[in-house]
C-alpha cells in the first residue's frame, strides 16, 4: 500500500473510532435536533392563523348572542374568543422558545464535545510526552552520565530532519588572479526538510564558510570580478532566495554566513532546499562537514575537474557504521541510514605528483602528468 493511501486509511480509521466513542452523544444530538424541528413546525403551523380568522371568530361569537341588545352576553362571548386566542398564542410562543432552547442546547453540546475532544488529544499528547521523558530518564540516567543524557535528549527533541541529503563537491582549476597553490572547491548540497512536530515550526536554514582565509578578488570563467569564498545560490521549493538579504558578515566583516527562516506547517510536505558555495583550498588538504540536524540517507559525490593538479584520496564518514557506506567507482559514497548531529564526513586530497613516463630519442626525459578526461559539471 502506498504511503498516501495508508495515511488516508489511517485517518478514516481514526474518524470511525472517534464516531464510535461519541455514539451516545450523537444519538442525543439527533433527538434534540428532531424535537427542535418538530416544535418549529408546530409554531409555523400555528402562526398560519391570520388576523382575519380571529375577526371571523369574533363575528361568529357576536352573532350567537340570543338577544342583540344584551351587552353582558356579548362581552362574555367576545372574552371567551379572546381568552381562547390568548391560550393559542401562548402555546405557539412556547413551541418557538422550546425549539430555540433545543437548538441552543444542540449548539452548546457540539461546542463542548469539540473542545473536549481537542483537550483530550492535547492531554493525551502531554501524557505520552511526560511518560516518554520519565521512561527515558529512568532508563538512561541510571546507566549513563547526566551530561550525555542531556545531549541525547536534545537530539530526541529536534523539530526537523533532513531527508535524501546529497553533497556534490567539485574541485575546479583556479580562477584568474588566484594564488598558484590554490584551487576552487565548489560545494553543492540538496536535501529535503521534514517537520516532525505536531505544530508549525520555524526551521533556520543556515550555511557558513568557516575557514579563516582572507577574501580574494578574482575573475571567474566569464571574466567577471567576484570575491572568493562566496555563497553562490540558495533555493527553497524552486524559489531563488536573494543572497544580498540573507548573507551576513562574520566577526571579521566577511560575508560568510547564510541564514533564512523557513516556516513549515505540521502536515506540510517536506521542503526542497538547494545551497551552493565556493571557497579556495590548497593543493593538499582535508575538509570536514559536520551536521547540526539529523539526516536520513546521505550521499556524497566528489568530482575532480583539475586532475592535472590534484588527486582525491577519499571520503571518510565520521560514523560508527562506516561499513554501511557504499562506494561506487565514480567517487559516489552512499549511506542508507541515520546521521546524528555532530557526525558527518570529510574529504581529503593531495597535489598530483609528476612521473617519468616517456623518453625521447635524444635521451631527454619528458615529465608528463597523469591526466584523465575532465568530469563534466
Secondary structure, 3 states (H helix, E strand, C coil): CCHHHHHHHHHHHHHHHHHHHCHHHHHHHHHHHHHHHHHHHHHHHHHCCCHHHHHHHHHHHHHCCCCCCCHHHHHHHHHHHHHHHHHHHHHHHHHHHHHHHHHHHHHHHHHHHHHHHHHHHHHHHHHHHHHHHHHHHHHHHHHCCHHHHHHHHHHHCCCEEEEEEEEEEEEECCCECCCCCEEEEEEEEEEEEEECCCCCEEEEEEEECCCCCCCEEEECCCCCEEEECEEEEEEECCEECCHHHHEEECCCCCEEEEEEEEEECCCCCCEEEEEEEEEEEECCEEEEEECCCCEEEEEEEEEECCCCCEEEEEEEEECCCHHHCEEECCCEEEEEEEECCCCEEEEEEEECCCEEEEECCCCCEEEECCCCCCCCC
